[in-house]
Amino acid sequence: MSRTQIRLELLRPPDAAMLERLLGAHSIYGLLRVAPEGAGSGLLVEFDATRLNEQEVVSLLRRLGVPVSLPRSSAVPSPA
């Protein structure tokens, strides 16, 4: 297992319903930890990189009803 952490941006502040949905994230295979970060503007997600990649993590959370995106610096590949 290769543990990886990423910070995702929340597209809106978390409410009670969103926090409830985040509690269900622990049951998704490959997601190890999901925790709110800062003043409700982000999530810190720890996942198994041998099972998932960053885009898959974003997709899984969106399917749970959690509006997230990769930070702009992660979403665009850096020039070589």
mmCIF file of the N, C-alpha and C atoms, coordinates in Angstrom:
data_MODEL
# 
_entry.id   MODEL 
# 
loop_
_atom_site.group_PDB 
_atom_site.id 
_atom_site.type_symbol 
_atom_site.label_atom_id 
_atom_site.label_alt_id 
_atom_site.label_comp_id 
_atom_site.label_asym_id 
_atom_site.label_entity_id 
_atom_site.label_seq_id 
_atom_site.pdbx_PDB_ins_code 
_atom_site.Cartn_x 
_atom_site.Cartn_y 
_atom_site.Cartn_z 
_atom_site.occupancy 
_atom_site.B_iso_or_equiv 
_atom_site.pdbx_formal_charge 
_atom_site.auth_seq_id 
_atom_site.auth_comp_id 
_atom_site.auth_asym_id 
_atom_site.auth_atom_id 
_atom_site.pdbx_PDB_model_num 
ATOM 1   N N  . MET A 1 1  ? 0.848   -1.177 0.000   1.00 0.00 ? 1  MET A N  1 
ATOM 2   C CA . MET A 1 1  ? 0.000   0.000  0.000   1.00 0.00 ? 1  MET A CA 1 
ATOM 3   C C  . MET A 1 1  ? 0.893   1.239  0.000   1.00 0.00 ? 1  MET A C  1 
ATOM 4   N N  . SER A 1 2  ? 0.505   2.198  -0.796  1.00 0.00 ? 2  SER A N  1 
ATOM 5   C CA . SER A 1 2  ? 1.223   3.459  -0.888  1.00 0.00 ? 2  SER A CA 1 
ATOM 6   C C  . SER A 1 2  ? 0.281   4.589  -0.464  1.00 0.00 ? 2  SER A C  1 
ATOM 7   N N  . ARG A 1 3  ? 0.450   5.057  0.763   1.00 0.00 ? 3  ARG A N  1 
ATOM 8   C CA . ARG A 1 3  ? -0.423  6.119  1.290   1.00 0.00 ? 3  ARG A CA 1 
ATOM 9   C C  . ARG A 1 3  ? -0.027  7.466  0.694   1.00 0.00 ? 3  ARG A C  1 
ATOM 10  N N  . THR A 1 4  ? -1.030  8.170  0.203   1.00 0.00 ? 4  THR A N  1 
ATOM 11  C CA . THR A 1 4  ? -0.820  9.483  -0.389  1.00 0.00 ? 4  THR A CA 1 
ATOM 12  C C  . THR A 1 4  ? -1.841  10.450 0.176   1.00 0.00 ? 4  THR A C  1 
ATOM 13  N N  . GLN A 1 5  ? -1.424  11.683 0.418   1.00 0.00 ? 5  GLN A N  1 
ATOM 14  C CA . GLN A 1 5  ? -2.338  12.723 0.896   1.00 0.00 ? 5  GLN A CA 1 
ATOM 15  C C  . GLN A 1 5  ? -2.464  13.806 -0.160  1.00 0.00 ? 5  GLN A C  1 
ATOM 16  N N  . ILE A 1 6  ? -3.696  14.273 -0.336  1.00 0.00 ? 6  ILE A N  1 
ATOM 17  C CA . ILE A 1 6  ? -3.924  15.426 -1.202  1.00 0.00 ? 6  ILE A CA 1 
ATOM 18  C C  . ILE A 1 6  ? -4.878  16.366 -0.495  1.00 0.00 ? 6  ILE A C  1 
ATOM 19  N N  . ARG A 1 7  ? -4.780  17.625 -0.848  1.00 0.00 ? 7  ARG A N  1 
ATOM 20  C CA . ARG A 1 7  ? -5.726  18.619 -0.359  1.00 0.00 ? 7  ARG A CA 1 
ATOM 21  C C  . ARG A 1 7  ? -6.657  18.954 -1.511  1.00 0.00 ? 7  ARG A C  1 
ATOM 22  N N  . LEU A 1 8  ? -7.951  18.852 -1.263  1.00 0.00 ? 8  LEU A N  1 
ATOM 23  C CA . LEU A 1 8  ? -8.953  19.185 -2.259  1.00 0.00 ? 8  LEU A CA 1 
ATOM 24  C C  . LEU A 1 8  ? -9.681  20.442 -1.838  1.00 0.00 ? 8  LEU A C  1 
ATOM 25  N N  . GLU A 1 9  ? -10.096 21.228 -2.810  1.00 0.00 ? 9  GLU A N  1 
ATOM 26  C CA . GLU A 1 9  ? -10.866 22.438 -2.517  1.00 0.00 ? 9  GLU A CA 1 
ATOM 27  C C  . GLU A 1 9  ? -12.345 22.098 -2.489  1.00 0.00 ? 9  GLU A C  1 
ATOM 28  N N  . LEU A 1 10 ? -13.028 22.558 -1.454  1.00 0.00 ? 10 LEU A N  1 
ATOM 29  C CA . LEU A 1 10 ? -14.481 22.443 -1.401  1.00 0.00 ? 10 LEU A CA 1 
ATOM 30  C C  . LEU A 1 10 ? -15.058 23.586 -2.215  1.00 0.00 ? 10 LEU A C  1 
ATOM 31  N N  . LEU A 1 11 ? -16.026 23.288 -3.057  1.00 0.00 ? 11 LEU A N  1 
ATOM 32  C CA . LEU A 1 11 ? -16.614 24.315 -3.913  1.00 0.00 ? 11 LEU A CA 1 
ATOM 33  C C  . LEU A 1 11 ? -17.690 25.120 -3.202  1.00 0.00 ? 11 LEU A C  1 
ATOM 34  N N  . ARG A 1 12 ? -18.093 24.664 -2.023  1.00 0.00 ? 12 ARG A N  1 
ATOM 35  C CA . ARG A 1 12 ? -18.992 25.439 -1.162  1.00 0.00 ? 12 ARG A CA 1 
ATOM 36  C C  . ARG A 1 12 ? -18.718 25.030 0.275   1.00 0.00 ? 12 ARG A C  1 
ATOM 37  N N  . PRO A 1 13 ? -19.041 25.889 1.230   1.00 0.00 ? 13 PRO A N  1 
ATOM 38  C CA . PRO A 1 13 ? -18.791 25.541 2.640   1.00 0.00 ? 13 PRO A CA 1 
ATOM 39  C C  . PRO A 1 13 ? -19.583 24.294 3.042   1.00 0.00 ? 13 PRO A C  1 
ATOM 40  N N  . PRO A 1 14 ? -19.003 23.467 3.906   1.00 0.00 ? 14 PRO A N  1 
ATOM 41  C CA . PRO A 1 14 ? -19.703 22.251 4.320   1.00 0.00 ? 14 PRO A CA 1 
ATOM 42  C C  . PRO A 1 14 ? -20.915 22.574 5.194   1.00 0.00 ? 14 PRO A C  1 
ATOM 43  N N  . ASP A 1 15 ? -21.982 21.812 4.988   1.00 0.00 ? 15 ASP A N  1 
ATOM 44  C CA . ASP A 1 15 ? -23.145 21.911 5.858   1.00 0.00 ? 15 ASP A CA 1 
ATOM 45  C C  . ASP A 1 15 ? -23.323 20.558 6.544   1.00 0.00 ? 15 ASP A C  1 
ATOM 46  N N  . ALA A 1 16 ? -24.344 20.427 7.364   1.00 0.00 ? 16 ALA A N  1 
ATOM 47  C CA . ALA A 1 16 ? -24.553 19.189 8.116   1.00 0.00 ? 16 ALA A CA 1 
ATOM 48  C C  . ALA A 1 16 ? -24.741 17.992 7.187   1.00 0.00 ? 16 ALA A C  1 
ATOM 49  N N  . ALA A 1 17 ? -25.480 18.170 6.094   1.00 0.00 ? 17 ALA A N  1 
ATOM 50  C CA . ALA A 1 17 ? -25.723 17.064 5.160   1.00 0.00 ? 17 ALA A CA 1 
ATOM 51  C C  . ALA A 1 17 ? -24.421 16.613 4.492   1.00 0.00 ? 17 ALA A C  1 
ATOM 52  N N  . MET A 1 18 ? -23.571 17.573 4.118   1.00 0.00 ? 18 MET A N  1 
ATOM 53  C CA . MET A 1 18 ? -22.303 17.219 3.488   1.00 0.00 ? 18 MET A CA 1 
ATOM 54  C C  . MET A 1 18 ? -21.400 16.478 4.469   1.00 0.00 ? 18 MET A C  1 
ATOM 55  N N  . LEU A 1 19 ? -21.365 16.934 5.705   1.00 0.00 ? 19 LEU A N  1 
ATOM 56  C CA . LEU A 1 19 ? -20.541 16.261 6.715   1.00 0.00 ? 19 LEU A CA 1 
ATOM 57  C C  . LEU A 1 19 ? -21.036 14.841 6.949   1.00 0.00 ? 19 LEU A C  1 
ATOM 58  N N  . GLU A 1 20 ? -22.336 14.655 6.907   1.00 0.00 ? 20 GLU A N  1 
ATOM 59  C CA . GLU A 1 20 ? -22.915 13.319 7.050   1.00 0.00 ? 20 GLU A CA 1 
ATOM 60  C C  . GLU A 1 20 ? -22.470 12.417 5.901   1.00 0.00 ? 20 GLU A C  1 
ATOM 61  N N  . ARG A 1 21 ? -22.468 12.954 4.684   1.00 0.00 ? 21 ARG A N  1 
ATOM 62  C CA . ARG A 1 21 ? -22.020 12.176 3.531   1.00 0.00 ? 21 ARG A CA 1 
ATOM 63  C C  . ARG A 1 21 ? -20.530 11.845 3.624   1.00 0.00 ? 21 ARG A C  1 
ATOM 64  N N  . LEU A 1 22 ? -19.748 12.763 4.178   1.00 0.00 ? 22 LEU A N  1 
ATOM 65  C CA . LEU A 1 22 ? -18.319 12.501 4.343   1.00 0.00 ? 22 LEU A CA 1 
ATOM 66  C C  . LEU A 1 22 ? -18.060 11.338 5.290   1.00 0.00 ? 22 LEU A C  1 
ATOM 67  N N  . LEU A 1 23 ? -18.957 11.139 6.249   1.00 0.00 ? 23 LEU A N  1 
ATOM 68  C CA . LEU A 1 23 ? -18.800 10.007 7.163   1.00 0.00 ? 23 LEU A CA 1 
ATOM 69  C C  . LEU A 1 23 ? -18.861 8.683  6.413   1.00 0.00 ? 23 LEU A C  1 
ATOM 70  N N  . GLY A 1 24 ? -19.586 8.655  5.297   1.00 0.00 ? 24 GLY A N  1 
ATOM 71  C CA . GLY A 1 24 ? -19.678 7.445  4.494   1.00 0.00 ? 24 GLY A CA 1 
ATOM 72  C C  . GLY A 1 24 ? -18.452 7.183  3.646   1.00 0.00 ? 24 GLY A C  1 
ATOM 73  N N  . ALA A 1 25 ? -17.561 8.148  3.538   1.00 0.00 ? 25 ALA A N  1 
ATOM 74  C CA . ALA A 1 25 ? -16.383 7.999  2.677   1.00 0.00 ? 25 ALA A CA 1 
ATOM 75  C C  . ALA A 1 25 ? -15.443 6.912  3.181   1.00 0.00 ? 25 ALA A C  1 
ATOM 76  N N  . HIS A 1 26 ? -15.445 6.646  4.480   1.00 0.00 ? 26 HIS A N  1 
ATOM 77  C CA . HIS A 1 26 ? -14.537 5.624  5.016   1.00 0.00 ? 26 HIS A CA 1 
ATOM 78  C C  . HIS A 1 26 ? -14.863 4.231  4.495   1.00 0.00 ? 26 HIS A C  1 
ATOM 79  N N  . SER A 1 27 ? -16.067 4.033  3.998   1.00 0.00 ? 27 SER A N  1 
ATOM 80  C CA . SER A 1 27 ? -16.456 2.713  3.499   1.00 0.00 ? 27 SER A CA 1 
ATOM 81  C C  . SER A 1 27 ? -16.031 2.483  2.047   1.00 0.00 ? 27 SER A C  1 
ATOM 82  N N  . ILE A 1 28 ? -15.476 3.496  1.402   1.00 0.00 ? 28 ILE A N  1 
ATOM 83  C CA . ILE A 1 28 ? -15.024 3.360  0.008   1.00 0.00 ? 28 ILE A CA 1 
ATOM 84  C C  . ILE A 1 28 ? -13.621 2.762  -0.003  1.00 0.00 ? 28 ILE A C  1 
ATOM 85  N N  . TYR A 1 29 ? -13.502 1.658  -0.718  1.00 0.00 ? 29 TYR A N  1 
ATOM 86  C CA . TYR A 1 29 ? -12.229 0.950  -0.790  1.00 0.00 ? 29 TYR A CA 1 
ATOM 87  C C  . TYR A 1 29 ? -11.149 1.863  -1.355  1.00 0.00 ? 29 TYR A C  1 
ATOM 88  N N  . GLY A 1 30 ? -10.061 2.007  -0.630  1.00 0.00 ? 30 GLY A N  1 
ATOM 89  C CA . GLY A 1 30 ? -8.947  2.832  -1.075  1.00 0.00 ? 30 GLY A CA 1 
ATOM 90  C C  . GLY A 1 30 ? -8.877  4.186  -0.392  1.00 0.00 ? 30 GLY A C  1 
ATOM 91  N N  . LEU A 1 31 ? -10.005 4.690  0.118   1.00 0.00 ? 31 LEU A N  1 
ATOM 92  C CA . LEU A 1 31 ? -9.980  5.944  0.879   1.00 0.00 ? 31 LEU A CA 1 
ATOM 93  C C  . LEU A 1 31 ? -9.674  5.606  2.332   1.00 0.00 ? 31 LEU A C  1 
ATOM 94  N N  . LEU A 1 32 ? -8.642  6.214  2.866   1.00 0.00 ? 32 LEU A N  1 
ATOM 95  C CA . LEU A 1 32 ? -8.210  5.899  4.218   1.00 0.00 ? 32 LEU A CA 1 
ATOM 96  C C  . LEU A 1 32 ? -8.656  6.934  5.239   1.00 0.00 ? 32 LEU A C  1 
ATOM 97  N N  . ARG A 1 33 ? -8.681  8.211  4.812   1.00 0.00 ? 33 ARG A N  1 
ATOM 98  C CA . ARG A 1 33 ? -9.079  9.273  5.747   1.00 0.00 ? 33 ARG A CA 1 
ATOM 99  C C  . ARG A 1 33 ? -9.531  10.482 4.949   1.00 0.00 ? 33 ARG A C  1 
ATOM 100 N N  . VAL A 1 34 ? -10.610 11.092 5.410   1.00 0.00 ? 34 VAL A N  1 
ATOM 101 C CA . VAL A 1 34 ? -11.108 12.336 4.820   1.00 0.00 ? 34 VAL A CA 1 
ATOM 102 C C  . VAL A 1 34 ? -11.407 13.271 5.982   1.00 0.00 ? 34 VAL A C  1 
ATOM 103 N N  . ALA A 1 35 ? -10.752 14.426 6.004   1.00 0.00 ? 35 ALA A N  1 
ATOM 104 C CA . ALA A 1 35 ? -10.921 15.352 7.114   1.00 0.00 ? 35 ALA A CA 1 
ATOM 105 C C  . ALA A 1 35 ? -11.048 16.783 6.601   1.00 0.00 ? 35 ALA A C  1 
ATOM 106 N N  . PRO A 1 36 ? -12.018 17.544 7.135   1.00 0.00 ? 36 PRO A N  1 
ATOM 107 C CA . PRO A 1 36 ? -12.107 18.967 6.778   1.00 0.00 ? 36 PRO A CA 1 
ATOM 108 C C  . PRO A 1 36 ? -10.820 19.679 7.187   1.00 0.00 ? 36 PRO A C  1 
ATOM 109 N N  . GLU A 1 37 ? -10.464 20.686 6.408   1.00 0.00 ? 37 GLU A N  1 
ATOM 110 C CA . GLU A 1 37 ? -9.226  21.426 6.671   1.00 0.00 ? 37 GLU A CA 1 
ATOM 111 C C  . GLU A 1 37 ? -9.501  22.915 6.600   1.00 0.00 ? 37 GLU A C  1 
ATOM 112 N N  . GLY A 1 38 ? -8.785  23.649 7.404   1.00 0.00 ? 38 GLY A N  1 
ATOM 113 C CA . GLY A 1 38 ? -8.919  25.102 7.374   1.00 0.00 ? 38 GLY A CA 1 
ATOM 114 C C  . GLY A 1 38 ? -10.281 25.555 7.855   1.00 0.00 ? 38 GLY A C  1 
ATOM 115 N N  . ALA A 1 39 ? -10.749 26.637 7.285   1.00 0.00 ? 39 ALA A N  1 
ATOM 116 C CA . ALA A 1 39 ? -12.035 27.224 7.681   1.00 0.00 ? 39 ALA A CA 1 
ATOM 117 C C  . ALA A 1 39 ? -13.158 26.692 6.799   1.00 0.00 ? 39 ALA A C  1 
ATOM 118 N N  . GLY A 1 40 ? -13.147 25.379 6.547   1.00 0.00 ? 40 GLY A N  1 
ATOM 119 C CA . GLY A 1 40 ? -14.192 24.794 5.721   1.00 0.00 ? 40 GLY A CA 1 
ATOM 120 C C  . GLY A 1 40 ? -13.979 24.980 4.236   1.00 0.00 ? 40 GLY A C  1 
ATOM 121 N N  . SER A 1 41 ? -12.767 25.336 3.849   1.00 0.00 ? 41 SER A N  1 
ATOM 122 C CA . SER A 1 41 ? -12.515 25.570 2.427   1.00 0.00 ? 41 SER A CA 1 
ATOM 123 C C  . SER A 1 41 ? -11.843 24.392 1.739   1.00 0.00 ? 41 SER A C  1 
ATOM 124 N N  . GLY A 1 42 ? -11.474 23.377 2.503   1.00 0.00 ? 42 GLY A N  1 
ATOM 125 C CA . GLY A 1 42 ? -10.779 22.260 1.895   1.00 0.00 ? 42 GLY A CA 1 
ATOM 126 C C  . GLY A 1 42 ? -10.955 20.960 2.641   1.00 0.00 ? 42 GLY A C  1 
ATOM 127 N N  . LEU A 1 43 ? -10.498 19.893 2.013   1.00 0.00 ? 43 LEU A N  1 
ATOM 128 C CA . LEU A 1 43 ? -10.484 18.559 2.610   1.00 0.00 ? 43 LEU A CA 1 
ATOM 129 C C  . LEU A 1 43 ? -9.092  17.988 2.473   1.00 0.00 ? 43 LEU A C  1 
ATOM 130 N N  . LEU A 1 44 ? -8.638  17.320 3.505   1.00 0.00 ? 44 LEU A N  1 
ATOM 131 C CA . LEU A 1 44 ? -7.396  16.575 3.429   1.00 0.00 ? 44 LEU A CA 1 
ATOM 132 C C  . LEU A 1 44 ? -7.786  15.110 3.272   1.00 0.00 ? 44 LEU A C  1 
ATOM 133 N N  . VAL A 1 45 ? -7.350  14.498 2.191   1.00 0.00 ? 45 VAL A N  1 
ATOM 134 C CA . VAL A 1 45 ? -7.745  13.130 1.871   1.00 0.00 ? 45 VAL A CA 1 
ATOM 135 C C  . VAL A 1 45 ? -6.502  12.259 1.808   1.00 0.00 ? 45 VAL A C  1 
ATOM 136 N N  . GLU A 1 46 ? -6.531  11.176 2.557   1.00 0.00 ? 46 GLU A N  1 
ATOM 137 C CA . GLU A 1 46 ? -5.461  10.182 2.500   1.00 0.00 ? 46 GLU A CA 1 
ATOM 138 C C  . GLU A 1 46 ? -6.041  8.956  1.796   1.00 0.00 ? 46 GLU A C  1 
ATOM 139 N N  . PHE A 1 47 ? -5.315  8.461  0.797   1.00 0.00 ? 47 PHE A N  1 
ATOM 140 C CA . PHE A 1 47 ? -5.816  7.334  0.029   1.00 0.00 ? 47 PHE A CA 1 
ATOM 141 C C  . PHE A 1 47 ? -4.678  6.392  -0.356  1.00 0.00 ? 47 PHE A C  1 
ATOM 142 N N  . ASP A 1 48 ? -5.051  5.193  -0.776  1.00 0.00 ? 48 ASP A N  1 
ATOM 143 C CA . ASP A 1 48 ? -4.100  4.186  -1.222  1.00 0.00 ? 48 ASP A CA 1 
ATOM 144 C C  . ASP A 1 48 ? -3.838  4.412  -2.714  1.00 0.00 ? 48 ASP A C  1 
ATOM 145 N N  . ALA A 1 49 ? -2.657  4.906  -3.027  1.00 0.00 ? 49 ALA A N  1 
ATOM 146 C CA . ALA A 1 49 ? -2.319  5.251  -4.405  1.00 0.00 ? 49 ALA A CA 1 
ATOM 147 C C  . ALA A 1 49 ? -2.116  4.021  -5.292  1.00 0.00 ? 49 ALA A C  1 
ATOM 148 N N  . THR A 1 50 ? -2.054  2.831  -4.698  1.00 0.00 ? 50 THR A N  1 
ATOM 149 C CA . THR A 1 50 ? -2.000  1.625  -5.527  1.00 0.00 ? 50 THR A CA 1 
ATOM 150 C C  . THR A 1 50 ? -3.406  1.241  -6.001  1.00 0.00 ? 50 THR A C  1 
ATOM 151 N N  . ARG A 1 51 ? -4.436  1.836  -5.405  1.00 0.00 ? 51 ARG A N  1 
ATOM 152 C CA . ARG A 1 51 ? -5.827  1.545  -5.766  1.00 0.00 ? 51 ARG A CA 1 
ATOM 153 C C  . ARG A 1 51 ? -6.507  2.692  -6.504  1.00 0.00 ? 51 ARG A C  1 
ATOM 154 N N  . LEU A 1 52 ? -6.144  3.922  -6.154  1.00 0.00 ? 52 LEU A N  1 
ATOM 155 C CA . LEU A 1 52 ? -6.822  5.109  -6.684  1.00 0.00 ? 52 LEU A CA 1 
ATOM 156 C C  . LEU A 1 52 ? -5.804  6.151  -7.110  1.00 0.00 ? 52 LEU A C  1 
ATOM 157 N N  . ASN A 1 53 ? -6.229  7.043  -8.016  1.00 0.00 ? 53 ASN A N  1 
ATOM 158 C CA . ASN A 1 53 ? -5.421  8.221  -8.324  1.00 0.00 ? 53 ASN A CA 1 
ATOM 159 C C  . ASN A 1 53 ? -6.229  9.460  -7.916  1.00 0.00 ? 53 ASN A C  1 
ATOM 160 N N  . GLU A 1 54 ? -5.651  10.628 -8.058  1.00 0.00 ? 54 GLU A N  1 
ATOM 161 C CA . GLU A 1 54 ? -6.310  11.862 -7.607  1.00 0.00 ? 54 GLU A CA 1 
ATOM 162 C C  . GLU A 1 54 ? -7.655  12.082 -8.286  1.00 0.00 ? 54 GLU A C  1 
ATOM 163 N N  . GLN A 1 55 ? -7.722  11.869 -9.586  1.00 0.00 ? 55 GLN A N  1 
ATOM 164 C CA . GLN A 1 55 ? -8.980  12.083 -10.313 1.00 0.00 ? 55 GLN A CA 1 
ATOM 165 C C  . GLN A 1 55 ? -10.068 11.126 -9.830  1.00 0.00 ? 55 GLN A C  1 
ATOM 166 N N  . GLU A 1 56 ? -9.699  9.884  -9.531  1.00 0.00 ? 56 GLU A N  1 
ATOM 167 C CA . GLU A 1 56 ? -10.672 8.919  -9.030  1.00 0.00 ? 56 GLU A CA 1 
ATOM 168 C C  . GLU A 1 56 ? -11.184 9.314  -7.654  1.00 0.00 ? 56 GLU A C  1 
ATOM 169 N N  . VAL A 1 57 ? -10.302 9.851  -6.815  1.00 0.00 ? 57 VAL A N  1 
ATOM 170 C CA . VAL A 1 57 ? -10.720 10.319 -5.487  1.00 0.00 ? 57 VAL A CA 1 
ATOM 171 C C  . VAL A 1 57 ? -11.743 11.446 -5.637  1.00 0.00 ? 57 VAL A C  1 
ATOM 172 N N  . VAL A 1 58 ? -11.456 12.403 -6.514  1.00 0.00 ? 58 VAL A N  1 
ATOM 173 C CA . VAL A 1 58 ? -12.390 13.507 -6.750  1.00 0.00 ? 58 VAL A CA 1 
ATOM 174 C C  . VAL A 1 58 ? -13.728 12.961 -7.240  1.00 0.00 ? 58 VAL A C  1 
ATOM 175 N N  . SER A 1 59 ? -13.694 12.039 -8.173  1.00 0.00 ? 59 SER A N  1 
ATOM 176 C CA . SER A 1 59 ? -14.915 11.461 -8.722  1.00 0.00 ? 59 SER A CA 1 
ATOM 177 C C  . SER A 1 59 ? -15.729 10.729 -7.654  1.00 0.00 ? 59 SER A C  1 
ATOM 178 N N  . LEU A 1 60 ? -15.070 9.953  -6.818  1.00 0.00 ? 60 LEU A N  1 
ATOM 179 C CA . LEU A 1 60 ? -15.763 9.228  -5.751  1.00 0.00 ? 60 LEU A CA 1 
ATOM 180 C C  . LEU A 1 60 ? -16.448 10.179 -4.774  1.00 0.00 ? 60 LEU A C  1 
ATOM 181 N N  . LEU A 1 61 ? -15.739 11.239 -4.396  1.00 0.00 ? 61 LEU A N  1 
ATOM 182 C CA . LEU A 1 61 ? -16.328 12.197 -3.456  1.00 0.00 ? 61 LEU A CA 1 
ATOM 183 C C  . LEU A 1 61 ? -17.499 12.940 -4.095  1.00 0.00 ? 61 LEU A C  1 
ATOM 184 N N  . ARG A 1 62 ? -17.379 13.270 -5.361  1.00 0.00 ? 62 ARG A N  1 
ATOM 185 C CA . ARG A 1 62 ? -18.491 13.937 -6.051  1.00 0.00 ? 62 ARG A CA 1 
ATOM 186 C C  . ARG A 1 62 ? -19.710 13.032 -6.105  1.00 0.00 ? 62 ARG A C  1 
ATOM 187 N N  . ARG A 1 63 ? -19.498 11.727 -6.318  1.00 0.00 ? 63 ARG A N  1 
ATOM 188 C CA . ARG A 1 63 ? -20.625 10.790 -6.332  1.00 0.00 ? 63 ARG A CA 1 
ATOM 189 C C  . ARG A 1 63 ? -21.302 10.707 -4.969  1.00 0.00 ? 63 ARG A C  1 
ATOM 190 N N  . LEU A 1 64 ? -20.545 10.974 -3.917  1.00 0.00 ? 64 LEU A N  1 
ATOM 191 C CA . LEU A 1 64 ? -21.130 11.025 -2.575  1.00 0.00 ? 64 LEU A CA 1 
ATOM 192 C C  . LEU A 1 64 ? -21.911 12.322 -2.354  1.00 0.00 ? 64 LEU A C  1 
ATOM 193 N N  . GLY A 1 65 ? -21.774 13.270 -3.257  1.00 0.00 ? 65 GLY A N  1 
ATOM 194 C CA . GLY A 1 65 ? -22.454 14.546 -3.103  1.00 0.00 ? 65 GLY A CA 1 
ATOM 195 C C  . GLY A 1 65 ? -21.604 15.613 -2.445  1.00 0.00 ? 65 GLY A C  1 
ATOM 196 N N  . VAL A 1 66 ? -20.293 15.408 -2.493  1.00 0.00 ? 66 VAL A N  1 
ATOM 197 C CA . VAL A 1 66 ? -19.360 16.383 -1.913  1.00 0.00 ? 66 VAL A CA 1 
ATOM 198 C C  . VAL A 1 66 ? -18.703 17.134 -3.070  1.00 0.00 ? 66 VAL A C  1 
ATOM 199 N N  . PRO A 1 67 ? -19.020 18.422 -3.239  1.00 0.00 ? 67 PRO A N  1 
ATOM 200 C CA . PRO A 1 67 ? -18.485 19.189 -4.363  1.00 0.00 ? 67 PRO A CA 1 
ATOM 201 C C  . PRO A 1 67 ? -17.029 19.597 -4.125  1.00 0.00 ? 67 PRO A C  1 
ATOM 202 N N  . VAL A 1 68 ? -16.110 18.887 -4.771  1.00 0.00 ? 68 VAL A N  1 
ATOM 203 C CA . VAL A 1 68 ? -14.680 19.145 -4.595  1.00 0.00 ? 68 VAL A CA 1 
ATOM 204 C C  . VAL A 1 68 ? -13.998 19.294 -5.947  1.00 0.00 ? 68 VAL A C  1 
ATOM 205 N N  . SER A 1 69 ? -12.827 19.885 -5.914  1.00 0.00 ? 69 SER A N  1 
ATOM 206 C CA . SER A 1 69 ? -11.975 19.948 -7.095  1.00 0.00 ? 69 SER A CA 1 
ATOM 207 C C  . SER A 1 69 ? -10.529 19.900 -6.638  1.00 0.00 ? 69 SER A C  1 
ATOM 208 N N  . LEU A 1 70 ? -9.670  19.500 -7.555  1.00 0.00 ? 70 LEU A N  1 
ATOM 209 C CA . LEU A 1 70 ? -8.244  19.560 -7.274  1.00 0.00 ? 70 LEU A CA 1 
ATOM 210 C C  . LEU A 1 70 ? -7.820  21.021 -7.217  1.00 0.00 ? 70 LEU A C  1 
ATOM 211 N N  . PRO A 1 71 ? -6.863  21.353 -6.365  1.00 0.00 ? 71 PRO A N  1 
ATOM 212 C CA . PRO A 1 71 ? -6.351  22.729 -6.394  1.00 0.00 ? 71 PRO A CA 1 
ATOM 213 C C  . PRO A 1 71 ? -5.813  23.039 -7.779  1.00 0.00 ? 71 PRO A C  1 
ATOM 214 N N  . ARG A 1 72 ? -5.869  24.270 -8.169  1.00 0.00 ? 72 ARG A N  1 
ATOM 215 C CA . ARG A 1 72 ? -5.444  24.661 -9.517  1.00 0.00 ? 72 ARG A CA 1 
ATOM 216 C C  . ARG A 1 72 ? -4.036  24.207 -9.826  1.00 0.00 ? 72 ARG A C  1 
ATOM 217 N N  . SER A 1 73 ? -3.146  24.224 -8.852  1.00 0.00 ? 73 SER A N  1 
ATOM 218 C CA . SER A 1 73 ? -1.766  23.835 -9.101  1.00 0.00 ? 73 SER A CA 1 
ATOM 219 C C  . SER A 1 73 ? -1.654  22.337 -9.388  1.00 0.00 ? 73 SER A C  1 
ATOM 220 N N  . SER A 1 74 ? -2.564  21.496 -8.855  1.00 0.00 ? 74 SER A N  1 
ATOM 221 C CA . SER A 1 74 ? -2.540  20.060 -9.121  1.00 0.00 ? 74 SER A CA 1 
ATOM 222 C C  . SER A 1 74 ? -3.295  19.700 -10.379 1.00 0.00 ? 74 SER A C  1 
ATOM 223 N N  . ALA A 1 75 ? -4.267  20.524 -10.745 1.00 0.00 ? 75 ALA A N  1 
ATOM 224 C CA . ALA A 1 75 ? -5.120  20.186 -11.872 1.00 0.00 ? 75 ALA A CA 1 
ATOM 225 C C  . ALA A 1 75 ? -4.423  20.408 -13.219 1.00 0.00 ? 75 ALA A C  1 
ATOM 226 N N  . VAL A 1 76 ? -3.412  21.273 -13.244 1.00 0.00 ? 76 VAL A N  1 
ATOM 227 C CA . VAL A 1 76 ? -2.713  21.576 -14.485 1.00 0.00 ? 76 VAL A CA 1 
ATOM 228 C C  . VAL A 1 76 ? -1.287  21.055 -14.383 1.00 0.00 ? 76 VAL A C  1 
ATOM 229 N N  . PRO A 1 77 ? -0.869  20.193 -15.317 1.00 0.00 ? 77 PRO A N  1 
ATOM 230 C CA . PRO A 1 77 ? 0.502   19.689 -15.250 1.00 0.00 ? 77 PRO A CA 1 
ATOM 231 C C  . PRO A 1 77 ? 1.506   20.820 -15.405 1.00 0.00 ? 77 PRO A C  1 
ATOM 232 N N  . SER A 1 78 ? 2.591   20.719 -14.659 1.00 0.00 ? 78 SER A N  1 
ATOM 233 C CA . SER A 1 78 ? 3.617   21.752 -14.753 1.00 0.00 ? 78 SER A CA 1 
ATOM 234 C C  . SER A 1 78 ? 4.460   21.526 -15.996 1.00 0.00 ? 78 SER A C  1 
ATOM 235 N N  . PRO A 1 79 ? 4.930   22.603 -16.621 1.00 0.00 ? 79 PRO A N  1 
ATOM 236 C CA . PRO A 1 79 ? 5.757   22.472 -17.824 1.00 0.00 ? 79 PRO A CA 1 
ATOM 237 C C  . PRO A 1 79 ? 7.088   21.800 -17.506 1.00 0.00 ? 79 PRO A C  1 
ATOM 238 N N  . ALA A 1 80 ? 7.612   21.077 -18.464 1.00 0.00 ? 80 ALA A N  1 
ATOM 239 C CA . ALA A 1 80 ? 8.878   20.338 -18.261 1.00 0.00 ? 80 ALA A CA 1 
ATOM 240 C C  . ALA A 1 80 ? 10.061  21.271 -18.340 1.00 0.00 ? 80 ALA A C  1 
# 
